[in-house]
Amino acid sequence: MASILLRTMEGFFSRLQTPVPTVRTFSMSLTSNQVASPVWNLGRLNHIAIAVQDLEKSKAFYKNVLGAQVGEMASIPEHGVSVVFVNLGNTKMELLHPLGNDSPIAGFLQKNKAGGMHHICIEVDNINAAMMDLKEKKIRILSEEPKIGAHGKPVIFLHPNDCGGVLVELEQA
């Protein structure tokens, strides 16, 4: 009986020592004109923005169903949106609703009837340096100058076709 137990244990431990298969990782090499800049630094994820058809219904879902801490609605006419921030502790979600028919969110919701993820926002320590550096790297910026965003800080948006299909907002930290 002891020898059967010993062989079973040896088999178990030999399986634990089996080498792990090699995992191949994807890496994107940067060309000489696309290297990170020492003039500005990327910071933390500030928020993920979700375009919604019904702001009150979405606000109620996150507050009443999921129990999240939900802020009040704020209108930001210069961006054509009404927003509500959902605090998630380590980051936020920004619920976006069009403020008028000319809003970029209205166009997004026409193409995406149920709503969905609109953009991500990442903080930078120097928005002006980031903007100049990204222009040199041929990354398209959707405005000539930073605009004031929902947090009262300067923001820029990077063209999704230059960012792997994702609309990226950079916000001054």
LINRAJO-V126397 format. One record per backbone hydrogen bond with DSSP energy under -0.5 kcal/mol. CO is the residue of the C=O (numbers start at 1). NH is the residue of the N-H. If there is no record, write none. Layout:
co->CO nh->NH
co->CO nh->NH
This chain:
co->1 nh->5
co->2 nh->6
co->3 nh->7
co->4 nh->8
co->5 nh->9
co->6 nh->10
co->7 nh->11
co->8 nh->12
co->9 nh->13
co->10 nh->14
co->11 nh->15
co->12 nh->16
co->13 nh->17
co->15 nh->18
co->22 nh->24
co->27 nh->29
co->31 nh->34
co->41 nh->125
co->44 nh->123
co->46 nh->92
co->47 nh->121
co->48 nh->94
co->49 nh->118
co->49 nh->119
co->50 nh->96
co->51 nh->116
co->54 nh->58
co->55 nh->59
co->56 nh->60
co->57 nh->61
co->58 nh->62
co->59 nh->63
co->60 nh->64
co->60 nh->65
co->61 nh->65
co->61 nh->66
co->62 nh->68
co->68 nh->70
co->69 nh->87
co->74 nh->83
co->76 nh->79
co->76 nh->80
co->76 nh->81
co->77 nh->80
co->80 nh->99
co->81 nh->76
co->82 nh->97
co->83 nh->74
co->84 nh->95
co->85 nh->71
co->85 nh->87
co->86 nh->93
co->87 nh->69
co->88 nh->90
co->91 nh->88
co->92 nh->48
co->93 nh->86
co->93 nh->95
co->94 nh->50
co->94 nh->96
co->95 nh->84
co->96 nh->52
co->97 nh->82
co->98 nh->100
co->100 nh->103
co->103 nh->106
co->103 nh->107
co->104 nh->108
co->105 nh->109
co->106 nh->110
co->107 nh->111
co->108 nh->112
co->112 nh->115
co->116 nh->51
co->119 nh->49
co->120 nh->169
co->121 nh->46
co->121 nh->47
co->122 nh->171
co->123 nh->43
co->124 nh->173
co->126 nh->130
co->127 nh->131
co->128 nh->132
co->129 nh->133
co->130 nh->134
co->131 nh->135
co->132 nh->136
co->133 nh->137
co->134 nh->139
co->135 nh->138
co->138 nh->140
co->140 nh->159
co->147 nh->155
co->149 nh->152
co->153 nh->149
co->154 nh->172
co->155 nh->147
co->156 nh->170
co->157 nh->142
co->158 nh->168
co->159 nh->162
co->160 nh->163
co->160 nh->165
co->160 nh->166
co->163 nh->166
co->166 nh->168
co->167 nh->120
co->168 nh->158
co->169 nh->122
co->170 nh->156
co->171 nh->124
